[in-house]
Amino acid sequence: MTSCVSPEEWGDKFENIVPEPISNVQVENLNGGAKITYTLPSVEGLLGVKAIYSLTPGGKEMELYASAGKDTIQVEGYGDTDERTVTVYVVHQNGNLSTGVPVTIKPLTPAISVIRETLKAVGTFGGVQITWDNPLRKDMGIGLYVEDSITHEMVLFDQHFSNAVVGRATFRPFKAEEQIFRIEMFDKWKNFAQPLETRLTPVEEIEIMGRDSNGNIWSLFDDGRVVANDASTPWRFIYRCEIHNALHVPRYDVQVFELVLTWQNPDWWHPGNQFSLNDYVPESAPLLLPFPLCFTIDMGRKAVYSRLKFIARQLLPYQGFKPVEFNVWGCNDPKLIEDVEDPHGIYPKGSREANQAYWSSWEAANGTGAWKNDWVKLAECKIVLSTGDNVYYDGMVLSDEDLARERTEGWEFDFNMGVTEPFRYLRWEVTKTSADQRFLNLTGMKYWGVYAD
């Protein structure tokens, strides 16, 4: 058996209480809004405050609430800098309101107009690239308009939404010919900034296929010559200090490699798994591999590269052991193991020591990074989250934009447009991974550009 006291009715206890209004009001005008600070009356049973305001003169009235545990309320969404009146009421739990206190605010320049000042647009491979700065991380959208070939009116092509500190959107595909583009920026209250109209010429671009019509396929450079425990064919990956997927059989299943690199993702590629430094340099301690982590792809054909995109294995957000800082280099005649001279002039040509000194910059291998003298840097890549960071920490809130890149869209990086020489071999130099691991989990990879033949 149980029993209890009949609960007290709030309406009965506080029926006759009408709260006093707020006092000591102060206003801090903000971009597109204002922060109102106040003192609440000292009375039991307050819910908080309610602000009544409209974004345009005579426009629809809006309500905004703040709890009794706060002494500020912030209104936003104004599209100009005119003076406005916000009426603030104290709200009691019995439903009674205080007398409204009119507060005059004068919003600063709307955030979307501040963002507009940093807007830039250029023609890029296959389309138009638009960049901007959004240090306040305001939710905003960007629309690209193009000329209709029949009516010659400007019509919406596509939109992009973001709250990233450093914003970038690329719209594709477009023909490689001069065209008129109009760019409009707007916020979630449909405040629009001054449009930008410009003439731009996109650059020709196609996808560099994992397997092309000639039967060529991407593969790890020279991997077919690597046979474990065969003195006549040295362990190429070990000699070049490159990460791969199997220590005792340092080669890769070409079929899976093709599926991974051509964005079909029934599997993932995890080079570097469970390696330690003494697997490469026997006389060293069994430590983690040092950065950078490298691997080299034979693309099968020469091409001028415009961009790449990859997606990592789907684990917890941002935990898929992805490269977050890396460079991509190009070459047409990479040195074979037998041709490498020791940069220090100590060890025999073609030896492990000579190759590791040439191909790596690892201190334990006496690395010099001399290979860079024979290669051309094509891209410097860095994953940057909407916060402006590239390090995930517990409790970090990822935006919808971050999660879309992580799960479906992939991470995209542009190559240096100033490099117009075609290359067949691409070498990745990874200097940082998302979870500080010494291996990668890549599920898909794509490249774009123009074939040389």
C-alpha positions as CSV (number, residue, x, y, z in Angstrom):
1,M,0.0,0.0,0.0
2,T,1.2,3.5,-0.8
3,S,0.0,7.0,-0.1
4,C,1.0,10.6,-0.9
5,V,0.0,14.2,-0.2
6,S,-2.2,15.8,-2.8
7,P,0.1,17.9,-5.1
8,E,-0.1,21.6,-4.7
9,E,-1.6,23.5,-7.6
10,W,0.6,26.3,-8.9
11,G,-2.5,28.3,-9.8
12,D,-3.8,28.1,-6.3
13,K,-0.4,29.1,-4.6
14,F,0.5,31.9,-7.0
15,E,-2.9,32.9,-8.3
16,N,-2.7,36.6,-7.5
17,I,1.0,37.2,-8.3
18,V,1.7,39.5,-11.2
19,P,5.5,39.8,-11.6
20,E,7.4,43.1,-11.7
21,P,9.0,44.0,-15.0
22,I,12.7,43.6,-15.7
23,S,15.1,46.4,-14.7
24,N,18.7,47.5,-15.3
25,V,18.3,46.9,-19.0
26,Q,21.4,47.1,-21.2
27,V,21.8,46.5,-25.0
28,E,24.7,45.1,-27.0
29,N,24.0,45.6,-30.7
30,L,25.3,42.6,-32.8
31,N,25.5,41.8,-36.5
32,G,21.9,41.4,-37.5
33,G,20.5,41.5,-33.9
34,A,21.2,42.5,-30.3
35,K,21.8,41.0,-26.9
36,I,19.6,42.4,-24.1
37,T,20.8,42.0,-20.5
38,Y,18.5,42.7,-17.6
39,T,17.8,42.0,-13.9
40,L,14.8,39.8,-13.0
41,P,12.5,40.7,-10.1
42,S,13.0,38.8,-6.9
43,V,9.9,36.6,-6.7
44,E,9.2,32.9,-6.4
45,G,7.9,30.9,-9.3
46,L,9.3,32.8,-12.3
47,L,9.6,31.0,-15.6
48,G,11.8,33.6,-17.3
49,V,11.2,36.3,-19.9
50,K,9.5,36.6,-23.3
51,A,10.5,39.0,-26.0
52,I,8.1,40.2,-28.7
53,Y,9.6,41.6,-31.9
54,S,9.3,41.7,-35.6
55,L,12.1,41.6,-38.2
56,T,10.5,44.2,-40.5
57,P,8.3,47.3,-39.7
58,G,4.7,46.1,-39.3
59,G,5.9,42.5,-40.0
60,K,4.8,39.3,-38.3
61,E,5.3,39.3,-34.6
62,M,7.7,36.7,-33.2
63,E,8.2,35.4,-29.7
64,L,11.5,34.4,-28.1
65,Y,11.9,33.0,-24.5
66,A,14.7,32.8,-22.0
67,S,14.6,30.9,-18.8
68,A,14.8,32.3,-15.3
69,G,18.3,31.0,-15.0
70,K,19.6,33.5,-17.5
71,D,19.9,37.3,-17.5
72,T,20.2,37.8,-21.3
73,I,18.1,37.2,-24.3
74,Q,19.4,37.6,-27.9
75,V,17.2,38.5,-30.9
76,E,18.6,38.1,-34.4
77,G,17.5,37.9,-38.0
78,Y,17.4,41.6,-39.0
79,G,18.3,42.5,-42.5
80,D,19.2,46.1,-42.0
81,T,20.6,48.5,-39.4
82,D,17.5,50.5,-38.6
83,E,16.4,51.1,-35.0
84,R,13.8,48.6,-33.7
85,T,11.8,48.1,-30.5
86,V,11.8,44.8,-28.7
87,T,9.2,44.4,-25.9
88,V,10.4,42.2,-23.0
89,Y,7.9,40.6,-20.5
90,V,8.6,38.6,-17.3
91,V,6.7,35.3,-17.3
92,H,5.4,33.7,-14.1
93,Q,4.5,30.0,-13.8
94,N,0.9,30.9,-13.2
95,G,0.8,32.4,-16.7
96,N,0.7,36.0,-15.7
97,L,3.0,38.5,-17.5
98,S,4.6,41.6,-16.2
99,T,4.2,45.0,-17.8
100,G,6.2,45.0,-21.1
101,V,9.4,46.9,-21.2
102,P,10.2,48.4,-24.6
103,V,13.9,48.1,-25.5
104,T,15.4,50.0,-28.4
105,I,18.0,48.2,-30.4
106,K,20.0,49.2,-33.5
107,P,21.4,46.0,-35.2
108,L,24.9,46.2,-36.8
109,T,25.4,45.2,-40.4
110,P,23.7,41.8,-41.0
111,A,26.2,38.9,-40.9
112,I,25.3,37.8,-44.4
113,S,26.4,41.2,-45.7
114,V,29.7,40.9,-43.8
115,I,30.2,37.5,-45.3
116,R,29.4,38.9,-48.8
117,E,32.5,41.3,-48.5
118,T,34.8,38.2,-48.6
119,L,33.0,36.5,-51.5
120,K,35.2,35.4,-54.4
121,A,34.5,33.3,-57.5
122,V,36.8,31.8,-60.0
123,G,36.5,29.4,-63.0
124,T,38.0,26.0,-62.0
125,F,38.2,22.5,-63.5
126,G,34.7,21.6,-64.7
127,G,32.9,24.5,-63.0
128,V,32.9,27.5,-60.7
129,Q,34.5,27.7,-57.3
130,I,33.2,30.1,-54.7
131,T,34.9,31.0,-51.4
132,W,34.0,33.2,-48.4
133,D,34.8,33.7,-44.7
134,N,32.2,33.2,-42.0
135,P,34.1,33.8,-38.6
136,L,30.8,34.1,-36.7
137,R,29.7,30.6,-38.0
138,K,26.3,31.8,-39.1
139,D,24.0,29.5,-41.0
140,M,24.0,30.7,-44.6
141,G,23.2,29.6,-48.1
142,I,24.6,30.3,-51.5
143,G,22.8,30.1,-54.8
144,L,24.4,29.9,-58.3
145,Y,22.3,31.3,-61.2
146,V,23.1,30.7,-64.9
147,E,21.6,32.0,-68.1
148,D,18.8,30.0,-69.6
149,S,19.8,29.2,-73.2
150,I,16.2,29.8,-74.5
151,T,14.8,32.6,-72.4
152,H,18.2,34.2,-71.5
153,E,16.9,34.7,-68.0
154,M,19.1,33.9,-65.0
155,V,17.8,30.7,-63.4
156,L,18.9,28.8,-60.3
157,F,21.4,26.1,-61.0
158,D,22.0,24.8,-57.5
159,Q,22.4,25.8,-53.8
160,H,24.9,25.1,-51.1
161,F,24.4,25.5,-47.3
162,S,27.1,26.0,-44.7
163,N,28.2,27.5,-41.4
164,A,31.9,26.8,-41.9
165,V,34.4,29.4,-40.7
166,V,36.1,29.1,-44.1
167,G,33.5,28.4,-46.7
168,R,33.9,26.9,-50.2
169,A,31.5,25.5,-52.7
170,T,32.2,24.2,-56.2
171,F,29.4,23.9,-58.7
172,R,29.8,21.4,-61.6
173,P,29.5,20.5,-64.4
174,F,29.9,23.4,-66.9
175,K,31.3,23.5,-70.4
176,A,34.8,25.1,-70.8
177,E,33.5,28.3,-72.3
178,E,32.9,31.8,-71.0
179,Q,29.6,32.2,-69.2
180,I,27.7,34.6,-67.1
181,F,27.1,33.5,-63.5
182,R,25.2,35.2,-60.7
183,I,25.9,34.4,-57.1
184,E,23.4,35.1,-54.3
185,M,24.1,34.7,-50.6
186,F,21.3,34.5,-48.0
187,D,20.7,33.6,-44.4
188,K,18.0,31.4,-42.7
189,W,15.7,34.4,-42.4
190,K,15.9,35.0,-46.2
191,N,17.9,38.1,-45.9
192,F,19.9,38.5,-49.1
193,A,23.2,40.2,-49.7
194,Q,24.1,42.1,-52.8
195,P,24.4,39.6,-55.7
196,L,27.7,39.1,-57.5
197,E,27.4,38.8,-61.3
198,T,30.6,37.8,-63.2
199,R,31.9,36.2,-66.4
200,L,34.0,33.1,-65.8
201,T,35.4,30.3,-68.0
202,P,35.5,26.8,-66.5
203,V,38.4,24.6,-67.3
204,E,37.9,21.3,-69.1
205,E,37.8,18.2,-66.8
206,I,36.9,14.5,-67.0
207,E,37.1,11.7,-64.4
208,I,40.4,9.8,-64.4
209,M,38.9,6.3,-64.3
210,G,40.2,3.5,-62.2
211,R,39.9,1.3,-65.2
212,D,39.7,3.0,-68.6
213,S,38.6,1.9,-72.0
214,N,42.1,0.7,-72.8
215,G,42.1,-1.7,-69.9
216,N,44.5,0.3,-67.7
217,I,44.0,0.0,-64.0
218,W,45.4,1.8,-61.0
219,S,47.8,-0.2,-58.9
220,L,50.4,0.2,-56.3
221,F,53.7,1.2,-58.0
222,D,55.8,-1.8,-58.9
223,D,53.8,-4.1,-56.5
224,G,53.8,-7.0,-58.9
225,R,57.6,-7.4,-58.5
226,V,57.5,-7.7,-54.7
227,V,57.8,-11.3,-53.5
228,A,58.5,-12.1,-49.9
229,N,61.6,-14.0,-49.0
230,D,63.0,-13.8,-52.5
231,A,66.4,-12.2,-52.6
232,S,66.2,-11.6,-56.3
233,T,63.2,-9.3,-55.9
234,P,63.6,-7.1,-52.8
235,W,60.7,-6.0,-50.7
236,R,59.8,-2.9,-52.6
237,F,57.5,-1.4,-49.9
238,I,60.0,-2.0,-47.1
239,Y,62.8,-0.4,-49.2
240,R,60.7,2.6,-50.1
241,C,59.4,2.9,-46.5
242,E,55.8,2.8,-47.9
243,I,52.8,1.6,-46.0
244,H,50.9,-1.4,-47.4
245,N,48.4,-3.9,-46.2
246,A,50.4,-7.1,-45.4
247,L,53.8,-7.3,-43.7
248,H,54.7,-10.8,-44.8
249,V,53.1,-10.7,-48.2
250,P,53.9,-7.1,-49.3
251,R,51.6,-6.9,-52.3
252,Y,48.0,-6.0,-52.7
253,D,45.0,-7.8,-54.2
254,V,44.5,-5.8,-57.4
255,Q,40.7,-6.6,-57.6
256,V,40.0,-5.2,-54.1
257,F,42.4,-2.3,-54.8
258,E,40.4,-1.4,-57.9
259,L,37.1,-1.7,-56.1
260,V,38.3,0.6,-53.4
261,L,39.9,3.2,-55.6
262,T,37.0,3.4,-58.0
263,W,34.5,4.3,-55.2
264,Q,32.8,0.8,-55.1
265,N,33.0,0.1,-51.4
266,P,32.3,-3.5,-50.4
267,D,35.7,-3.4,-48.7
268,W,38.3,-0.9,-47.6
269,W,42.0,-0.5,-47.9
270,H,44.0,-0.3,-44.7
271,P,47.7,0.0,-45.5
272,G,50.1,0.2,-42.6
273,N,48.0,-1.9,-40.2
274,Q,50.1,-3.3,-37.3
275,F,53.5,-2.2,-38.6
276,S,56.3,-1.0,-36.4
277,L,59.5,0.8,-37.2
278,N,61.7,-2.3,-36.8
279,D,59.7,-4.0,-39.5
280,Y,61.4,-1.5,-41.9
281,V,64.6,-0.8,-40.0
282,P,65.6,-4.1,-38.3
283,E,68.2,-2.5,-36.0
284,S,65.7,0.1,-34.6
285,A,63.3,-0.3,-31.7
286,P,59.7,-1.7,-32.1
287,L,58.2,1.8,-32.1
288,L,55.3,3.3,-34.1
289,L,56.1,4.3,-37.6
290,P,57.2,7.9,-37.9
291,F,55.4,10.4,-40.1
292,P,55.2,10.9,-43.0
293,L,53.4,7.7,-44.2
294,C,53.8,7.2,-48.0
295,F,52.3,5.1,-50.7
296,T,52.6,5.3,-54.5
297,I,50.0,4.7,-57.2
298,D,50.6,3.8,-60.8
299,M,47.7,5.4,-62.6
300,G,48.2,3.5,-65.8
301,R,48.2,6.7,-68.0
302,K,49.6,10.2,-67.9
303,A,47.1,12.9,-66.9
304,V,47.0,16.5,-65.7
305,Y,45.2,16.4,-62.4
306,S,42.6,18.9,-61.2
307,R,41.2,17.4,-58.0
308,L,40.8,14.3,-55.9
309,K,38.2,13.0,-53.5
310,F,38.2,10.2,-51.0
311,I,35.9,8.6,-48.4
312,A,37.1,6.7,-45.4
313,R,35.7,3.6,-43.7
314,Q,32.5,4.3,-41.8
315,L,33.3,4.2,-38.1
316,L,32.5,6.8,-35.5
317,P,32.4,10.3,-37.0
318,Y,35.9,11.5,-37.9
319,Q,37.4,8.3,-36.4
320,G,37.9,6.4,-39.7
321,F,41.7,6.7,-39.6
322,K,41.8,9.0,-42.6
323,P,44.6,11.2,-43.8
324,V,43.9,14.7,-42.6
325,E,47.1,16.4,-43.7
326,F,48.9,15.1,-46.8
327,N,50.7,16.1,-50.0
328,V,50.4,14.5,-53.4
329,W,53.4,14.4,-55.7
330,G,53.7,13.4,-59.4
331,C,56.4,11.7,-61.5
332,N,56.8,9.9,-64.8
333,D,60.0,8.0,-64.2
334,P,60.3,7.0,-60.5
335,K,63.5,5.3,-59.6
336,L,63.4,1.5,-59.3
337,I,65.0,-0.1,-56.3
338,E,68.1,-1.2,-58.2
339,D,68.8,2.3,-59.5
340,V,68.8,4.2,-56.2
341,E,72.1,5.6,-55.0
342,D,72.8,6.2,-51.3
343,P,72.4,10.0,-50.7
344,H,75.1,9.6,-48.0
345,G,77.5,7.7,-50.3
346,I,77.9,4.9,-47.8
347,Y,75.8,1.9,-48.8
348,P,75.8,0.0,-52.1
349,K,73.5,1.1,-54.9
350,G,70.1,-0.6,-54.7
351,S,70.6,-1.7,-51.1
352,R,67.8,-1.3,-48.4
353,E,69.8,1.3,-46.6
354,A,70.4,3.4,-49.8
355,N,66.7,3.2,-50.8
356,Q,65.4,4.1,-47.3
357,A,67.8,7.1,-47.1
358,Y,66.5,8.2,-50.5
359,W,62.8,7.4,-50.2
360,S,62.1,8.4,-46.6
361,S,62.7,11.3,-44.2
362,W,62.7,9.0,-41.2
363,E,65.6,9.7,-38.8
364,A,65.9,6.0,-37.9
365,A,66.5,5.2,-41.6
366,N,68.9,8.1,-42.2
367,G,66.2,9.5,-44.5
368,T,66.9,12.6,-46.6
369,G,63.7,12.9,-48.5
370,A,65.8,13.1,-51.6
371,W,63.0,11.5,-53.7
372,K,61.3,14.9,-53.7
373,N,64.0,16.3,-56.0
374,D,62.7,14.0,-58.7
375,W,59.0,14.5,-58.1
376,V,56.7,17.5,-58.5
377,K,54.3,18.6,-55.7
378,L,50.8,18.6,-57.1
379,A,48.6,19.3,-54.1
380,E,48.8,20.3,-50.4
381,C,45.7,18.8,-48.7
382,K,44.2,19.4,-45.3
383,I,40.8,18.4,-43.9
384,V,39.3,21.4,-42.2
385,L,36.0,21.0,-40.2
386,S,33.3,23.7,-40.2
387,T,34.8,24.9,-36.9
388,G,38.1,25.6,-38.6
389,D,39.8,22.8,-36.7
390,N,41.2,19.5,-38.1
391,V,41.5,17.7,-34.8
392,Y,38.5,15.8,-33.4
393,Y,38.0,15.9,-29.6
394,D,35.4,14.3,-27.4
395,G,32.3,16.4,-27.2
396,M,32.9,18.2,-30.6
397,V,29.7,19.0,-32.4
398,L,30.0,18.2,-36.1
399,S,27.8,20.2,-38.5
400,D,25.6,18.6,-41.1
401,E,28.1,19.7,-43.7
402,D,30.9,17.8,-41.8
403,L,28.8,14.7,-41.5
404,A,27.8,14.7,-45.1
405,R,31.5,14.8,-46.2
406,E,32.3,12.1,-43.7
407,R,29.5,9.7,-44.7
408,T,28.4,10.3,-48.3
409,E,30.1,13.1,-50.2
410,G,33.7,12.4,-49.3
411,W,36.5,14.9,-48.8
412,E,37.6,16.9,-51.9
413,F,40.9,18.7,-52.6
414,D,42.0,20.7,-55.5
415,F,45.4,20.3,-57.3
416,N,47.6,23.2,-58.1
417,M,46.2,24.7,-61.3
418,G,49.7,26.0,-62.1
419,V,51.0,22.5,-62.7
420,T,50.1,21.6,-66.3
421,E,52.6,18.7,-66.8
422,P,50.9,15.3,-67.1
423,F,52.0,12.5,-64.7
424,R,51.5,8.7,-64.5
425,Y,52.6,8.1,-60.9
426,L,51.2,9.7,-57.8
427,R,52.8,9.5,-54.4
428,W,50.9,10.4,-51.2
429,E,52.9,11.8,-48.3
430,V,50.6,11.7,-45.2
431,T,51.8,13.9,-42.4
432,K,48.8,13.5,-40.0
433,T,45.9,11.1,-39.5
434,S,42.6,11.7,-37.8
435,A,43.2,9.4,-34.8
436,D,47.0,9.7,-34.8
437,Q,47.3,6.1,-36.1
438,R,49.9,4.8,-38.5
439,F,47.5,3.4,-41.0
440,L,44.6,4.4,-43.2
441,N,41.1,3.0,-43.8
442,L,40.1,4.3,-47.3
443,T,36.9,3.1,-48.8
444,G,36.9,5.1,-52.0
445,M,39.1,7.4,-54.0
446,K,38.5,9.4,-57.2
447,Y,40.5,11.7,-59.4
448,W,39.7,14.2,-62.1
449,G,41.7,16.1,-64.7
450,V,42.6,15.6,-68.4
451,Y,44.4,12.7,-70.0
452,A,47.6,13.5,-71.8
453,D,46.8,11.2,-74.8
